[in-house]
């Protein structure tokens, strides 16, 4: 019988073995995502930002749950519970930028969406193996990072303050990436590692994005000037 799908995965400094509770700090800091998501749900409901906005907020909760599962049951199956919710949120939030913040029709939004990810996907695929290894696999997060910058600028140019939230999130992401990259490098001197900071900073980053969603992302029929609303 093939058990490779449940083979133990050891990627982070804190992990001490295959046991369930071998990454307690990495596991518990996923509460940052859950907290950001629950806050987002409350805020989008209070501001009546619409169903799409609330789905994004709940999606952040799912990111936290999926990551916690991987950092407790670390194997070749649960790693997808970590990867897929993040990838899905990135794609959904991109469409949210184009549809809600910029106000593009579906046809144009989908064309830009596909074109952007084809180009960025190709760039990511061309990253040399030595750089992927040296960055602790962090180059795989190049598409969401570039999306924050590119669509942040696009949204700002469209006249929506929400674009600045994207750019602020990209700046936070730089800090979280550094924490992920150096995690295996500090093991000898700091056995806890720094991956838990990746979780905390990314929880903050997603909270910033959900703030933009709540403040400026209401459907046009509910708030025709949502993208021009004050930040109060």
C-alpha positions as CSV (number, residue, x, y, z in Angstrom):
1,X,0.0,0.0,0.0
2,X,1.3,3.5,-0.9
3,X,1.5,5.8,2.1
4,X,3.4,8.6,0.3
5,X,0.4,10.9,0.6
6,X,0.7,10.9,4.4
7,X,4.5,11.1,4.5
8,X,5.8,13.5,7.1
9,X,6.8,16.9,5.8
10,X,9.4,18.9,7.8
11,X,9.8,22.4,6.3
12,X,10.1,24.7,9.3
13,X,12.7,25.3,12.0
14,X,10.3,24.8,14.9
15,X,9.2,21.3,13.9
16,X,10.9,18.7,16.1
17,X,9.3,15.5,14.8
18,X,6.3,14.0,13.0
19,X,4.0,14.3,16.1
20,X,0.8,16.4,16.0
21,X,2.0,19.1,18.4
22,X,5.6,19.6,17.0
23,X,5.0,23.1,15.8
24,X,2.9,24.7,18.6
25,X,3.8,28.3,17.9
26,X,3.5,28.0,14.1
27,X,0.1,26.3,14.7
28,X,-1.3,28.8,17.2
29,X,-0.3,31.9,15.3
30,X,-2.7,30.9,12.6
31,X,-5.2,32.4,14.9
32,X,-4.0,35.7,13.4
33,X,-5.8,34.7,10.2
34,X,-8.9,33.6,12.0
35,X,-9.0,36.8,14.0
36,X,-8.6,38.9,10.8
37,X,-11.3,37.0,9.0
38,X,-13.8,37.2,11.9
39,X,-13.2,40.9,12.2
40,X,-13.6,41.2,8.5
41,X,-17.0,39.4,8.6
42,X,-18.2,41.7,11.3
43,X,-17.0,44.8,9.5
44,X,-18.3,44.0,6.0
45,X,-21.7,43.2,7.6
46,X,-21.7,46.4,9.6
47,X,-20.9,48.4,6.5
48,X,-23.2,46.3,4.2
49,X,-20.4,45.6,1.8
50,X,-22.2,42.7,0.1
51,X,-21.9,39.0,-0.3
52,X,-18.7,38.9,-2.2
53,X,-17.0,41.0,0.5
54,X,-18.3,38.6,3.2
55,X,-17.1,35.6,1.2
56,X,-13.6,37.1,1.1
57,X,-13.6,37.6,4.9
58,X,-14.7,34.0,5.6
59,X,-12.0,32.9,3.1
60,X,-9.4,34.4,5.4
61,X,-10.8,32.2,8.2
62,X,-10.4,29.2,6.0
63,X,-6.8,30.2,5.3
64,X,-6.1,30.1,9.0
65,X,-7.7,26.7,9.5
66,X,-6.0,25.2,6.5
67,X,-2.6,26.4,7.6
68,X,-3.2,25.2,11.2
69,X,-4.0,21.7,9.8
70,X,-0.7,21.7,7.9
71,X,1.3,22.8,10.9
72,X,-0.2,20.1,13.0
73,X,-0.7,17.2,10.5
74,X,2.3,18.0,8.4
75,X,2.1,15.7,5.4
76,X,1.7,15.7,1.6
77,X,-2.1,16.0,1.8
78,X,-2.4,18.8,4.4
79,X,0.1,20.9,2.6
80,X,-2.7,21.5,0.0
81,X,-5.0,22.7,2.8
82,X,-2.3,25.4,3.3
83,X,-1.7,26.2,-0.4
84,X,-5.1,26.1,-2.0
85,X,-7.0,28.6,0.2
86,X,-4.2,31.1,-0.2
87,X,-4.2,30.7,-4.0
88,X,-7.9,30.9,-4.2
89,X,-8.1,34.1,-2.1
90,X,-5.4,35.7,-4.3
91,X,-7.4,35.1,-7.4
92,X,-10.7,36.1,-5.9
93,X,-9.3,39.3,-4.4
94,X,-7.8,40.2,-7.8
95,X,-11.3,40.0,-9.4
96,X,-12.6,42.0,-6.5
97,X,-10.1,44.7,-7.3
98,X,-11.2,44.9,-10.9
99,X,-14.9,44.5,-10.4
100,X,-15.6,46.5,-7.2
101,X,-12.7,49.0,-6.8
102,X,-12.2,49.8,-10.5
103,X,-15.7,49.0,-11.7
104,X,-14.7,47.1,-14.8
105,X,-17.3,45.0,-16.7
106,X,-16.8,41.2,-16.5
107,X,-15.3,40.9,-20.0
108,X,-12.5,43.4,-19.5
109,X,-11.9,42.3,-15.9
110,X,-11.4,38.6,-17.0
111,X,-9.1,39.6,-19.8
112,X,-6.8,41.6,-17.5
113,X,-7.1,38.9,-14.9
114,X,-6.0,36.1,-17.3
115,X,-3.3,38.1,-19.0
116,X,-1.8,39.2,-15.7
117,X,-1.6,35.7,-14.2
118,X,-0.3,34.2,-17.5
119,X,2.6,36.6,-17.5
120,X,3.3,36.4,-13.8
121,X,3.0,32.6,-13.8
122,X,5.6,32.5,-16.6
123,X,7.9,34.8,-14.6
124,X,7.5,32.6,-11.5
125,X,8.2,29.4,-13.5
126,X,11.5,30.9,-14.8
127,X,12.8,31.5,-11.3
128,X,15.9,29.3,-11.1
129,X,15.9,26.3,-8.7
130,X,18.8,27.7,-6.6
131,X,16.8,30.9,-5.9
132,X,13.7,28.9,-4.9
133,X,15.8,26.8,-2.5
134,X,17.7,29.8,-1.2
135,X,14.4,31.6,-0.5
136,X,12.9,28.6,1.3
137,X,10.3,28.3,-1.4
138,X,9.1,31.8,-1.0
139,X,9.4,32.6,-4.7
140,X,6.1,30.7,-5.1
141,X,4.5,33.8,-3.5
142,X,5.7,36.1,-6.3
143,X,2.3,36.2,-8.0
144,X,0.3,37.5,-5.0
145,X,3.0,40.0,-4.2
146,X,3.1,41.4,-7.7
147,X,-0.7,41.4,-7.8
148,X,-0.8,43.6,-4.7
149,X,1.5,46.1,-6.4
150,X,0.1,46.0,-9.9
151,X,-3.6,46.1,-9.0
152,X,-2.9,48.5,-6.2
153,X,-1.5,51.0,-8.7
154,X,-4.4,50.3,-11.1
155,X,-7.0,50.9,-8.4
156,X,-5.3,54.1,-7.3
157,X,-5.2,55.3,-10.9
158,X,-8.9,54.6,-11.1
159,X,-9.5,57.0,-8.2
160,X,-10.1,54.6,-5.4
161,X,-8.3,54.9,-2.0
162,X,-8.6,51.1,-1.8
163,X,-5.4,50.8,-4.0
164,X,-3.3,52.3,-1.2
165,X,-4.4,49.4,1.0
166,X,-3.1,47.0,-1.6
167,X,0.2,48.8,-1.6
168,X,0.4,48.9,2.2
169,X,-0.3,45.2,2.2
170,X,2.5,44.6,-0.2
171,X,4.9,46.5,2.2
172,X,3.8,44.3,5.1
173,X,4.3,41.3,2.8
174,X,7.9,42.2,2.3
175,X,8.5,41.9,6.0
176,X,6.6,38.6,6.3
177,X,8.6,37.2,3.3
178,X,11.9,38.0,5.1
179,X,10.7,36.1,8.1
180,X,9.8,33.1,6.0
181,X,13.2,33.2,4.1
182,X,15.4,33.3,7.2
183,X,13.5,30.7,9.2
184,X,15.8,27.8,8.3
185,X,18.9,30.1,8.7
186,X,18.3,30.9,12.4
187,X,17.5,27.4,13.6
188,X,20.9,26.9,15.3
189,X,20.8,30.1,17.3
190,X,17.0,30.4,17.6
191,X,15.3,27.0,17.5
192,X,11.8,28.5,17.5
193,X,12.5,30.0,14.1
194,X,10.7,32.9,12.5
195,X,7.9,31.3,10.5
196,X,5.4,32.3,13.2
197,X,6.1,35.9,12.3
198,X,5.2,35.1,8.7
199,X,1.7,34.1,10.1
200,X,1.4,37.2,12.3
201,X,2.4,39.7,9.6
202,X,0.3,38.0,6.9
203,X,-2.7,38.0,9.3
204,X,-2.2,41.8,9.6
205,X,-1.8,42.1,5.8
206,X,-5.1,40.3,5.2
207,X,-6.7,42.4,7.8
208,X,-5.6,45.5,5.8
209,X,-7.1,44.1,2.6
210,X,-10.4,43.3,4.4
211,X,-10.5,46.8,5.6
212,X,-10.4,48.0,2.0
213,X,-13.0,45.5,1.1
214,X,-15.3,46.7,3.9
215,X,-14.8,50.4,3.3
216,X,-14.7,50.6,-0.5
217,X,-16.1,47.3,-1.8
218,X,-19.9,47.6,-1.6
219,X,-21.7,46.7,-4.8
220,X,-22.6,49.8,-6.9
221,X,-26.3,49.3,-6.4
222,X,-25.8,49.6,-2.6
223,X,-23.2,52.3,-2.8
224,X,-22.7,53.9,-6.2
225,X,-19.7,56.0,-5.0
226,X,-18.1,53.3,-2.9
227,X,-14.7,53.8,-4.4
228,X,-14.8,57.5,-3.4
229,X,-16.1,57.0,0.1
230,X,-14.1,58.6,2.9
231,X,-11.8,56.4,5.0
232,X,-13.6,57.2,8.3
